Amino acid sequence: MSGASRTSSPVWHPFTQHAVMGDVPRIVRAKGVWLEAEGGRRYLDAISSWWVTTHGHGHPRIGAAIRDQVETLDQVIFAGLSHEPAEAVARGLVRLAPPGLAHVFFSDSGSTAVEVGLKMALGFWRNRGEARTRILALEHAYHGDTAATMSVGARGAFNAAYEPLLFEVGRIPFPAAGSQQATYDALEGACRRGDVAALIVEPLILGAGGMLIYATEALAMMAQICRQHRVLFIADEVMTGWGRTGTLFACEQADVAPDIMCVAKGMTGGALPLAATLATSEIFEAHYSTDRSRTFFHSSSYTANPIACAAARANIEIWEAEPVRERIAALCGMQRDNLAKFEGDSRFENVRQLGTITALDVVVRDAGYFASIGPRLYEAFMARGVLLRSLGNTIYVMPPYCVSGEELAVVYDAIDEVAKAVSAP
Ligand SMILES: *Cc1c(COP(=O)(O)O)cnc(C)c1O
């Protein structure tokens, strides 16, 4: 429906239908788990500002690192020149990542980290002179919003208009509990064709696809099938990385060492945009040649921006110096205790948890992303001072790790109240 715009701002917001939104609150500051809007209204950021804020907003060490870096080196071309913040981040990533990932390529967002990973996989096979060009991906996957990442993501209303831009991929069924064998069989069958370059997966949990959790054994098995057929295994850890699933990276839980790993979101603790794609020596070496046509052809203007790298270096220092893992373990426990109240509650189904993430589906007739309940939930939570942006009828809680027990209780009380309100006749 068209008509007069309900908003007084020229800003066009992401994934936002302005016709049903009106003016949006303007946030002026953030600290810990709290966002403060103009006029002083506060919101508890229970989704880590779209999954990026890990330790909490305004971590002093990250803020100080950014301030120091601005004073010394703001930006420099990264083709042919380097700088210590990027070198330190690369060394840190190699130290922390699953074994075998020895090279780090920087970019600016999760989508670009995934595109870079896909390009590396194709470049690898081309440089080795093998005709492997097909990409496999999971059903319900989400890997970003650029053309290539939409291609490997699930198809639906989000990308129907852009279909002409997208390439075809081999779709592997989601390894749901009880039907993993179907996933393995489909993967095996696809790999046997011999034309597959890579399989890309979100390890252990599909985020934007609805917080769909699968078993560590299934992740390990998919990686193993790929290995047997010499298909590259790409782990998209953009959401799962930096502690969300309980470990630094989700792959650790399945003892999986991917050929390519994409990280972004929590890489700077959520303070600045930065991403990286890690690759094995084998992939690097396939591009390493005096023949310049084998170069890895990718760049963006701000590749490895020093200020963003300084923030990422501070984040890595926090991981290595502060008891982050203990904090995460405590949060996992608090999440479990709060979620337990909704077990067997007839208003919800699929009550689930993976590490610091919990999710539950409100029982509705029109489930899915466009469930009519979605916008109503958002408004109801915001009215209670809680930022929870459900995926259709799926409510999920993914807070910064500094959240206290009392703050988390506020979130779950809001879920209880809102569910009462929306399910009341
Ligand atoms: C968010 C996300 C992306 C895209 O990251 P952006 O920084 O938003 O481009 C890619 N993959 C996964 C799994 C994500 O959750």
The ligand as an SDF file (V2000), in Angstrom:
LIG
                    3D

 15 15  0  0  0  0  0  0  0  0999 V2000
   24.6720  -11.4810   10.1930 C   0  0  0  0  0  0  0  0  0  0  0  0
   25.2000  -12.6390    9.4430 C   0  0  0  0  0  0  0  0  0  0  0  0
   25.8820  -12.4740    8.2250 C   0  0  0  0  0  0  0  0  0  0  0  0
   26.0240  -11.1200    7.5700 C   0  0  0  0  0  0  0  0  0  0  0  0
   26.7860  -10.2420    8.3350 O   0  0  0  0  0  0  0  0  0  0  0  0
   26.6770   -8.6740    8.0630 P   0  0  0  0  0  0  0  0  0  0  0  0
   27.7680   -8.0880    8.8980 O   0  0  0  0  0  0  0  0  0  0  0  0
   25.3150   -8.2750    8.5060 O   0  0  0  0  0  0  0  0  0  0  0  0
   26.8900   -8.4710    6.6050 O   0  0  0  0  0  0  0  0  0  0  0  0
   26.4220  -13.5790    7.6220 C   0  0  0  0  0  0  0  0  0  0  0  0
   26.2870  -14.7990    8.1660 N   0  0  0  0  0  0  0  0  0  0  0  0
   25.6400  -15.0050    9.3190 C   0  0  0  0  0  0  0  0  0  0  0  0
   25.5520  -16.3800    9.8730 C   0  0  0  0  0  0  0  0  0  0  0  0
   25.0610  -13.9420    9.9870 C   0  0  0  0  0  0  0  0  0  0  0  0
   24.3760  -14.1540   11.1200 O   0  0  0  0  0  0  0  0  0  0  0  0
  1  2  1  0
  2  3  1  0
  2 14  2  0
  3  4  1  0
  3 10  2  0
  4  5  1  0
  5  6  1  0
  6  7  2  0
  6  8  1  0
  6  9  1  0
 10 11  1  0
 11 12  2  0
 12 13  1  0
 12 14  1  0
 14 15  1  0
M  END
$$$$
